[in-house]
């Protein structure tokens, strides 16, 4: 009875605790919820510390990826260069519709390059201040950056943890991932642009670029080397298939060299969100326990195993991933799939990337669909801009469904053309 109930109950309770945290006064950090669930498992007879160690070590590349990217992005943010470049890009648009385009596609692309949570923190602060200077609808801009972060982060495997987890499990390299994700991401971002443009209600006034005061770059040297290091990361990721290098190794190596030569290493490390590592460690343990339950072995594993490498199977597969991501959130679903897809008929880059982008798109459906949504809206709330669950879902639901359909359309084109 334990094997069937306890891990699933803990997973459900973790998700409920995150919902309570988001809508009530109780502040339960996401990392604490998964940590306590993992501790409960370790105090039962059916799950051992040795099992937990094995699971966490088997996912060590995820921790290397997170550490390396957070080091470089945190350095870029602390230098002030990230905010400076964001405001400079926006101020050059000069027109409200072009500005909205820059917000959606600029922040969307940035989220895919620099991890979505970083842009989720910076975006609302920059945009709310910018909206006050250009007489824009602050709610529209906050919604724009929230959807841009969710949709845009699907493009590259560096955009979010679920991308990296699934790409690593499926052996999908950086360039290959981007090729399969580009069309669905373009559809998603384009739908976000037109939906938010309608929400702005036709505000087409212009503003002078020189009327916007650019923020100060506090540490130009740190920002310069952080930007160069990020460039080296992406060059390394592009060349990794030719050189036979692991993606996580490339990211970790560049960030380690960067830290070694920077005097600001204490400030960089001190400013990082270390709770995210506890979150993932706890989540890996809980998900591993779930995968060993009878329910999981007799339902999801046979279902994935029965899939064939066909277009109808792809449609069914990504649709189910979309639904599961609403129930369990996208990162846990990615971890589950990473453990059961290898060796099956759908162990192909199209299905791996399809699962990654669809689970990411699903996060834009509701406020609780992705951690980046919470970060954006909580940051906006502190700046005086409040957005309700209904306001968010009013646009998030149709846009996410359009993004799902765009993914299916792209796969259909590939299957019909014989390109795969």
Secondary structure by P-SEA (a helix, b strand, c coil): cccccaaaaaaaaaaaaaaaaacccbbbbaaaaaaaaaaaaaacccccaaaaaaaaaaaaaaaaaaaaaaaaaaaaaaaaaaaaaaaaaaaacccaaaaaaaaaaaaaaaaaaccaaaaaaaaaaaaaaaaaaccccaaaaaaaaaaaaaaaacccccccaaaaaaaaaacccaaaaaaaaaaaaaaaaaaaaaaaaaaacccbbbbbcccbbbbbcccaaaaaaaaaaaaaaaaaaaacccccccaaaaaaaaaaaaaaaccaaaaaaaaccaaaaaaaaaaaaaaaaaaacccccccaaaaaaaccccaaaaaaaaaaaaaaaaacccaaaaaaaaacccccccccaaaaaaaaaaaaaaaaccccccaaaaaaaaaaaaaccccccccccaaaaaaaaaaaaaaaaaaaaaaaaccc
